[in-house]
Amino acid sequence: MTILEKAKYLFQKGEFIGDRHHLGCKKLLYSLNGKFYEISYLANENVIDFIESRSINFVVKYYADAIDIGNI
């Protein structure tokens, strides 16, 4: 599965949790099947850089101010 196919799958099947900006990249956080996935999008290049699985500790550390973690 290509990175674009993985992203499309997350967009369609996952639940959008929140986003953040880091070093010129937009990071999108999705939840799917009880796991968290972060999509890194380079807006200037219109490219998805990577998709990585993220732990709950990572989510709390980097997204706590952007989302309501009470629902997680």
N, CA, C and O of each residue as an XYZ file, in Angstrom:
288
protein
N       0.854     -1.176      0.000
C       0.000      0.000      0.000
C       0.904      1.245      0.000
O       1.820      1.346      0.816
N       0.651      2.170     -0.895
C       1.445      3.400     -0.960
C       1.057      4.346      0.162
O       0.033      4.159      0.819
N       1.875      5.355      0.375
C       1.581      6.328      1.419
C       0.278      7.070      1.117
O      -0.468      7.400      2.039
N      -0.003      7.335     -0.152
C      -1.258      8.005     -0.512
C      -2.463      7.109     -0.258
O      -3.513      7.591      0.168
N      -2.325      5.816     -0.513
C      -3.408      4.869     -0.233
C      -3.646      4.764      1.269
O      -4.792      4.691      1.712
N      -2.567      4.757      2.056
C      -2.705      4.717      3.513
C      -3.407      5.969      4.029
O      -4.285      5.889      4.889
N      -3.016      7.119      3.500
C      -3.646      8.377      3.911
C      -5.123      8.386      3.551
O      -5.959      8.772      4.367
N      -5.444      7.970      2.350
C      -6.847      7.929      1.911
C      -7.659      7.011      2.822
O      -8.791      7.335      3.179
N      -7.087      5.875      3.196
C      -7.762      4.934      4.091
C      -8.026      5.579      5.446
O      -9.123      5.455      5.990
N      -7.028      6.266      5.990
C      -7.223      6.955      7.264
C      -8.270      8.054      7.155
O      -9.093      8.213      8.056
N      -8.251      8.813      6.066
C      -9.239      9.877      5.866
C     -10.654      9.305      5.824
O     -11.582      9.902      6.370
N     -10.823      8.150      5.177
C     -12.146      7.558      4.999
C     -12.612      6.752      6.206
O     -13.776      6.844      6.596
N     -11.725      5.970      6.796
C     -12.114      5.027      7.855
C     -11.787      5.511      9.269
O     -12.418      5.088     10.237
N     -10.804      6.394      9.379
C     -10.373      6.853     10.692
C     -11.208      8.012     11.202
O     -12.044      8.562     10.486
N     -10.968      8.367     12.445
C     -11.632      9.508     13.073
C     -10.598     10.605     13.265
O      -9.572     10.394     13.912
N     -10.867     11.781     12.701
C      -9.964     12.912     12.856
C      -9.992     13.366     14.311
O     -11.062     13.593     14.876
N      -8.804     13.499     14.918
C      -8.700     13.889     16.318
C      -8.273     15.341     16.464
O      -8.855     16.080     17.259
N      -7.274     15.755     15.715
C      -6.786     17.127     15.812
C      -5.605     17.348     14.899
O      -5.161     16.439     14.198
N      -5.098     18.579     14.919
C      -3.935     18.883     14.106
C      -3.014     19.837     14.852
O      -3.387     20.437     15.860
N      -1.817     19.957     14.332
C      -0.821     20.873     14.879
C       0.147     21.224     13.758
O       0.159     20.588     12.704
N       0.951     22.240     14.001
C       1.985     22.638     13.048
C       3.334     22.497     13.725
O       3.501     22.867     14.887
N       4.304     21.954     12.979
C       5.643     21.752     13.523
C       6.669     21.898     12.402
O       6.655     21.137     11.435
N       7.555     22.878     12.541
C       8.641     23.107     11.581
C       8.157     23.166     10.128
O       8.751     22.544      9.247
N       7.097     23.901      9.886
C       6.580     24.073      8.533
C       5.718     22.943      8.016
O       5.268     22.977      6.871
N       5.482     21.935      8.851
C       4.643     20.801      8.454
C       3.325     20.853      9.199
O       3.273     21.262     10.359
N       2.285     20.448      8.547
C       1.007     20.276      9.213
C       0.896     18.806      9.603
O       1.091     17.921      8.771
N       0.585     18.553     10.856
C       0.449     17.197     11.377
C      -1.024     16.956     11.673
O      -1.664     17.742     12.371
N      -1.548     15.875     11.143
C      -2.946     15.495     11.325
C      -2.998     14.208     12.140
O      -2.318     13.237     11.808
N      -3.786     14.194     13.188
C      -3.886     13.021     14.046
C      -5.223     12.327     13.812
O      -6.285     12.946     13.871
N      -5.142     11.034     13.548
C      -6.329     10.210     13.338
C      -6.305      9.029     14.293
O      -5.246      8.583     14.732
N      -7.494      8.533     14.603
C      -7.641      7.323     15.405
C      -8.321      6.277     14.530
O      -9.279      6.571     13.815
N      -7.805      5.045     14.601
C      -8.389      3.951     13.832
C      -8.138      2.652     14.591
O      -6.999      2.314     14.914
N      -9.209      1.942     14.865
C      -9.115      0.656     15.564
C      -8.343      0.741     16.880
O      -7.552     -0.144     17.207
N      -8.585      1.821     17.628
C      -7.965      1.977     18.936
C      -6.518      2.424     18.921
O      -5.868      2.445     19.967
N      -6.000      2.782     17.753
C      -4.626      3.257     17.639
C      -4.621      4.665     17.052
O      -5.576      5.079     16.394
N      -3.541      5.389     17.297
C      -3.395      6.740     16.786
C      -2.361      6.765     15.667
O      -1.335      6.088     15.731
N      -2.655      7.558     14.644
C      -1.759      7.710     13.504
C      -1.606      9.186     13.187
O      -2.581      9.936     13.157
N      -0.366      9.590     12.953
C      -0.084     10.977     12.616
C       0.369     11.049     11.161
O       1.276     10.336     10.733
N      -0.284     11.924     10.425
C       0.061     12.174      9.026
C       0.812     13.498      8.977
O       0.326     14.512      9.478
N       1.987     13.489      8.376
C       2.779     14.707      8.226
C       2.609     15.215      6.792
O       2.927     14.515      5.831
N       2.106     16.435      6.668
C       1.811     17.017      5.359
C       2.669     18.256      5.143
O       2.629     19.192      5.941
N       3.439     18.259      4.069
C       4.255     19.411      3.699
C       3.436     20.282      2.745
O       3.356     20.005      1.548
N       2.837     21.323      3.286
C       1.922     22.153      2.507
C       2.618     22.843      1.336
O       2.042     22.946      0.253
N       3.838     23.313      1.537
C       4.555     24.015      0.466
C       4.820     23.119     -0.731
O       4.893     23.588     -1.867
N       4.964     21.826     -0.470
C       5.249     20.872     -1.546
C       4.024     20.048     -1.939
O       4.062     19.293     -2.910
N       2.935     20.198     -1.175
C       1.709     19.434     -1.397
C       1.994     17.926     -1.394
O       1.573     17.192     -2.287
N       2.731     17.486     -0.348
C       3.180     16.100     -0.248
C       2.948     15.577      1.165
O       3.179     16.284      2.146
N       2.495     14.346      1.254
C       2.439     13.674      2.548
C       3.816     13.078      2.783
O       4.270     12.218      2.028
N       4.475     13.543      3.832
C       5.853     13.169      4.140
C       5.934     11.786      4.773
O       6.743     10.956      4.358
N       5.094     11.535      5.781
C       5.068     10.234      6.432
C       3.775     10.027      7.197
O       3.041     10.974      7.482
N       3.513      8.775      7.522
C       2.416      8.384      8.407
C       3.032      7.462      9.445
O       3.673      6.468      9.105
N       2.829      7.803     10.724
C       3.406      6.991     11.790
C       2.373      6.702     12.862
O       1.503      7.525     13.149
N       2.482      5.529     13.446
C       1.678      5.161     14.600
C       2.204      5.947     15.799
O       3.415      6.106     15.954
N       1.297      6.441     16.646
C       1.691      7.237     17.806
C       1.089      6.670     19.081
O      -0.037      6.173     19.080
N       1.844      6.746     20.165
C       1.382      6.266     21.466
C       0.473      7.298     22.129
O       0.453      8.466     21.740
N      -0.266      6.856     23.123
C      -1.125      7.778     23.870
C      -0.274      8.840     24.556
O      -0.705      9.987     24.668
N       0.920      8.489     25.016
C       1.809      9.474     25.649
C       2.201     10.568     24.658
O       2.247     11.743     25.020
N       2.481     10.193     23.423
C       2.808     11.155     22.381
C       1.609     12.064     22.126
O       1.754     13.283     22.034
N       0.437     11.473     22.014
C      -0.785     12.242     21.745
C      -1.021     13.269     22.847
O      -1.306     14.432     22.559
N      -0.905     12.852     24.097
C      -1.116     13.772     25.213
C      -0.069     14.881     25.191
O      -0.399     16.049     25.392
N       1.182     14.524     24.949
C       2.262     15.511     24.962
C       2.121     16.561     23.862
O       2.300     17.752     24.117
N       1.801     16.128     22.642
C       1.817     17.045     21.509
C       0.447     17.575     21.070
O       0.376     18.534     20.301
N      -0.629     16.966     21.546
C      -1.955     17.396     21.096
C      -2.873     17.838     22.225
O      -4.009     18.233     21.963
N      -2.421     17.786     23.461
C      -3.286     18.095     24.602
C      -3.909     19.485     24.512
O      -5.060     19.666     24.911
N      -3.180     20.460     23.999
C      -3.722     21.815     23.911
C      -4.600     22.021     22.683
O      -5.270     23.048     22.573
N      -4.608     21.074     21.767
C      -5.359     21.226     20.514
C      -6.652     20.416     20.480
O      -7.509     20.655     19.629
N      -6.803     19.444     21.415
C      -7.970     18.571     21.359
C      -8.533     18.356     22.759
O      -7.884     18.657     23.761
N      -9.735     17.838     22.806
C     -10.361     17.452     24.059
C      -9.978     16.006     24.331
O     -10.594     15.089     23.788
N      -8.964     15.793     25.170
C      -8.484     14.442     25.420
C      -9.402     13.664     26.364
O      -9.168     12.485     26.629
N     -10.438     14.319     26.867
C     -11.399     13.632     27.713
C     -12.175     12.575     26.965
O     -12.698     11.645     27.580
N     -12.264     12.692     25.648
C     -12.999     11.736     24.840
C     -12.133     10.605     24.309
O     -12.634      9.696     23.648
N     -10.845     10.655     24.594
C      -9.935      9.611     24.081
C      -9.921      8.431     25.024
O      -9.221      7.450     24.775
